[in-house]
Amino acid sequence: MEAQVGRVLALPYPDASFDAVWFANTSQYLTDDELMTALAEFRRVVRPGGLVAVKEHAGALTAIMPAPPGVTLRGYAAWAAAGST
């Protein structure tokens, strides 16, 4: 696997380079026009029949109210320490 720095609005890959694109927790920071550009870029770099998956964080799903600050982070740390994946 290789990491490469690029912009989601102009991906540095040839057409049909990937079987899938995973786009997580980022679309909320784009304008409507930027999101349309990013989606077009994903479509461009994914082979025909490939998959474009967009995931956004749903804060309501992880909200524990009332809870002390950091309780969720400590829970994730404990989960990881126990060897869960």
C-alpha positions as CSV (number, residue, x, y, z in Angstrom):
1,M,0.0,0.0,0.0
2,E,1.2,3.5,-0.8
3,A,0.0,6.9,0.5
4,Q,-0.1,9.9,-1.7
5,V,-1.1,13.4,-0.9
6,G,-3.7,15.0,-3.1
7,R,-6.9,17.1,-3.2
8,V,-10.3,15.5,-3.2
9,L,-11.3,18.0,-5.8
10,A,-8.5,17.0,-8.2
11,L,-7.4,13.4,-7.4
12,P,-3.9,12.6,-8.7
13,Y,-4.9,9.3,-10.2
14,P,-5.7,8.1,-13.8
15,D,-9.3,7.3,-14.8
16,A,-10.6,3.9,-13.6
17,S,-7.7,3.3,-11.2
18,F,-9.6,1.8,-8.3
19,D,-12.2,-0.8,-7.5
20,A,-13.6,1.4,-4.8
21,V,-13.4,4.8,-3.1
22,W,-14.0,5.3,0.6
23,F,-14.8,8.9,1.6
24,A,-15.3,9.4,5.3
25,N,-16.2,12.3,7.6
26,T,-15.2,14.9,5.1
27,S,-18.2,15.9,2.9
28,Q,-19.6,18.2,5.7
29,Y,-16.6,20.5,5.1
30,L,-17.2,21.0,1.4
31,T,-19.5,23.5,-0.3
32,D,-22.3,22.0,-2.5
33,D,-20.2,22.7,-5.6
34,E,-17.1,21.2,-4.1
35,L,-19.1,18.1,-3.1
36,M,-20.3,17.7,-6.7
37,T,-16.8,18.0,-7.9
38,A,-15.5,15.5,-5.4
39,L,-18.2,13.0,-6.4
40,A,-17.4,13.4,-10.0
41,E,-13.7,12.8,-9.2
42,F,-14.6,9.6,-7.4
43,R,-16.7,8.4,-10.3
44,R,-13.8,9.2,-12.6
45,V,-11.1,7.2,-10.7
46,V,-13.4,4.2,-10.0
47,R,-13.6,1.5,-12.6
48,P,-16.9,0.8,-14.2
49,G,-19.0,-1.3,-11.8
50,G,-16.8,-0.1,-8.9
51,L,-18.0,1.3,-5.6
52,V,-18.1,4.8,-4.2
53,A,-18.9,4.8,-0.5
54,V,-19.6,8.0,1.5
55,K,-19.8,7.9,5.3
56,E,-20.4,10.7,7.6
57,H,-20.2,10.8,11.4
58,A,-23.6,10.6,13.1
59,G,-22.9,12.4,16.4
60,A,-26.3,11.3,17.7
61,L,-25.3,7.7,17.6
62,T,-22.3,8.2,19.9
63,A,-23.8,10.8,22.2
64,I,-23.9,9.7,25.9
65,M,-25.7,12.3,27.9
66,P,-25.0,13.3,30.5
67,A,-21.4,12.0,30.5
68,P,-18.1,13.3,31.7
69,P,-15.8,14.7,29.0
70,G,-13.7,12.0,27.3
71,V,-15.8,9.0,28.4
72,T,-16.2,7.8,24.8
73,L,-12.5,8.2,24.1
74,R,-11.7,6.2,27.3
75,G,-14.2,3.5,26.2
76,Y,-12.5,3.2,22.8
77,A,-9.1,3.0,24.4
78,A,-10.3,0.2,26.7
79,W,-11.8,-1.6,23.8
80,A,-8.6,-1.4,21.8
81,A,-6.5,-2.5,24.8
82,A,-8.7,-5.6,25.2
83,G,-7.6,-6.6,21.6
84,S,-10.9,-5.8,19.9
85,T,-10.8,-4.8,16.2
